[in-house]
């Protein structure tokens, strides 16, 4: 998991990581990462290279429906 976290550190260092960490539920646990990305294909390739994914420890799902995102939109209140 250390290598997994290190893999995502560039997004944290650049300020593009909104949230990243485990979600612990009563019957399962999983991880959530919300990042700002300019290019979905590049993000998918980066995420697929995550050591937790390549080792088979974790799977990968990328959602693209942003909902409400801080700083997004036309600036209207």
Backbone as numpy.savetxt, mean C-alpha at the origin, in Angstrom:
# Nx Ny Nz CAx CAy CAz Cx Cy Cz
9.07 -10.24 7.64 8.24 -9.04 7.64 9.11 -7.78 7.64
10.32 -7.89 8.18 11.24 -6.74 8.14 11.53 -6.37 6.69
11.81 -7.37 5.85 12.08 -7.10 4.43 10.85 -6.52 3.75
9.67 -6.98 4.15 8.41 -6.46 3.61 8.29 -4.97 3.92
8.51 -4.60 5.17 8.42 -3.19 5.57 9.49 -2.35 4.86
10.70 -2.88 4.77 11.78 -2.16 4.08 11.46 -1.92 2.61
10.78 -2.87 2.00 10.41 -2.74 0.59 9.54 -1.50 0.36
8.65 -1.23 1.30 7.71 -0.11 1.16 8.27 1.20 1.70
9.45 1.18 2.31 10.04 2.38 2.92 10.19 3.55 1.95
10.49 3.35 0.66 10.57 4.51 -0.23 9.29 5.34 -0.29
8.14 4.69 -0.18 6.89 5.44 -0.17 6.75 6.22 1.14
7.19 5.64 2.24 7.16 6.34 3.52 8.11 7.54 3.49
9.34 7.29 3.03 10.35 8.36 2.99 9.93 9.52 2.08
9.21 9.21 1.02 8.81 10.26 0.07 7.54 11.00 0.51
6.90 10.53 1.58 5.66 11.15 2.04 4.44 10.67 1.29
4.59 9.64 0.45 3.48 9.14 -0.34 2.74 7.99 0.33
3.24 7.53 1.49 2.57 6.48 2.25 1.57 7.14 3.19
0.30 6.87 2.98 -0.74 7.46 3.81 -0.92 6.65 5.08
-0.99 5.33 4.93 -1.10 4.42 6.08 -0.53 3.08 5.64
0.10 2.37 6.60 0.71 1.09 6.29 0.81 0.30 7.59
0.30 -0.90 7.61 0.46 -1.72 8.81 -0.54 -2.85 8.87
-0.47 -3.61 9.96 -1.35 -4.77 10.10 -2.76 -4.37 10.54
-3.70 -5.19 10.13 -5.08 -5.09 10.60 -5.36 -6.40 11.31
-5.59 -6.34 12.60 -5.77 -7.53 13.41 -7.24 -7.69 13.75
-7.84 -8.74 13.24 -9.24 -9.06 13.52 -9.28 -10.30 14.41
-10.42 -10.58 14.98 -10.55 -11.71 15.90 -10.17 -13.03 15.25
-10.52 -13.22 13.98 -10.29 -14.51 13.33 -9.23 -14.49 12.24
-8.63 -13.34 11.95 -7.59 -13.27 10.93 -6.82 -11.97 11.04
-5.72 -11.90 10.35 -4.98 -10.65 10.26 -4.55 -10.47 8.82
-4.38 -9.22 8.44 -3.96 -8.88 7.09 -3.33 -7.50 7.15
-2.73 -7.08 6.07 -2.07 -5.79 6.05 -2.79 -4.82 5.14
-2.61 -3.55 5.42 -3.22 -2.50 4.62 -2.17 -1.44 4.34
-2.06 -1.09 3.10 -1.20 0.02 2.72 -1.96 0.95 1.80
-1.96 2.20 2.12 -2.59 3.22 1.28 -1.49 4.16 0.85
-1.25 4.20 -0.46 -0.17 5.01 -0.99 -0.69 5.91 -2.11
0.00 7.00 -2.31 -0.26 7.86 -3.45 0.66 7.40 -4.58
0.08 7.15 -5.74 0.88 6.68 -6.87 0.40 7.37 -8.15
1.33 7.65 -9.02 1.01 8.30 -10.29 0.59 7.30 -11.35
1.06 6.06 -11.21 0.90 5.08 -12.28 0.53 3.73 -11.68
-0.66 3.25 -11.98 -1.13 1.98 -11.42 -0.25 0.80 -11.83
0.18 0.75 -13.07 1.00 -0.38 -13.52 2.33 -0.43 -12.77
2.93 0.73 -12.56 4.20 0.77 -11.82 3.98 0.35 -10.38
2.90 0.80 -9.76 2.58 0.41 -8.39 2.35 -1.09 -8.31
1.60 -1.65 -9.26 1.35 -3.11 -9.25 2.65 -3.90 -9.36
3.56 -3.46 -10.22 4.85 -4.15 -10.37 5.67 -4.05 -9.09
5.68 -2.87 -8.48 6.41 -2.68 -7.22 5.83 -3.57 -6.13
4.51 -3.58 -6.00 3.85 -4.38 -4.97 4.08 -5.88 -5.21
4.06 -6.31 -6.45 4.28 -7.73 -6.76 5.69 -8.17 -6.41
6.64 -7.23 -6.35 8.02 -7.55 -5.99 8.26 -7.53 -4.48
7.23 -7.24 -3.71 7.32 -7.23 -2.25 7.79 -8.62 -1.78
8.82 -8.70 -0.93 9.30 -10.00 -0.47 8.24 -10.86 0.20
7.27 -10.27 0.86 6.20 -11.05 1.47 5.34 -11.72 0.40
5.22 -11.08 -0.75 4.44 -11.62 -1.86 5.26 -12.67 -2.61
6.50 -12.33 -2.95 7.33 -13.25 -3.73 7.66 -14.53 -2.97
7.68 -14.47 -1.63 7.97 -15.65 -0.82 6.72 -16.50 -0.59
5.55 -15.97 -0.92 4.31 -16.69 -0.70 3.70 -16.50 0.68
4.32 -15.66 1.51 3.80 -15.38 2.86 2.50 -14.59 2.78
2.39 -13.72 1.79 1.22 -12.85 1.65 0.76 -12.82 0.21
-0.50 -12.49 0.03 -1.04 -12.27 -1.29 -1.12 -10.78 -1.54
-1.67 -10.42 -2.66 -1.71 -9.02 -3.05 -3.05 -8.70 -3.68
-3.67 -7.64 -3.20 -4.87 -7.09 -3.82 -4.69 -5.59 -3.86
-4.92 -5.00 -5.00 -4.83 -3.54 -5.12 -6.19 -3.01 -5.52
-6.72 -2.13 -4.70 -7.97 -1.47 -5.00 -7.67 -0.13 -5.66
-8.54 0.27 -6.56 -8.29 1.53 -7.27 -9.41 2.54 -7.09
-10.38 2.23 -6.27 -11.45 3.18 -6.01 -11.02 4.07 -4.85
-10.74 5.34 -5.11 -10.13 6.17 -4.08 -11.07 6.65 -2.98
-12.37 6.70 -3.21 -13.23 7.29 -2.20 -12.87 8.75 -2.03
-12.70 9.19 -0.80 -12.30 10.56 -0.53 -10.82 10.57 -0.18
-10.05 11.38 -0.87 -8.61 11.44 -0.65 -8.25 12.87 -0.33
-7.47 13.04 0.74 -7.06 14.39 1.15 -6.32 15.07 0.01
-6.60 16.33 -0.19 -5.89 17.10 -1.19 -6.29 16.80 -2.63
-7.22 15.89 -2.84 -7.62 15.54 -4.21 -8.82 16.39 -4.62
-9.01 16.51 -5.88 -10.17 17.23 -6.37 -9.83 18.61 -6.86
-10.88 19.40 -7.03 -10.70 20.72 -7.64 -10.49 21.83 -6.63
-10.39 21.47 -5.35 -10.14 22.47 -4.33 -11.40 23.09 -3.76
-12.57 22.74 -4.30 -13.82 23.27 -3.77 -14.14 22.62 -2.44
-14.70 23.38 -1.55 -15.05 22.86 -0.22 -16.35 22.12 -0.25
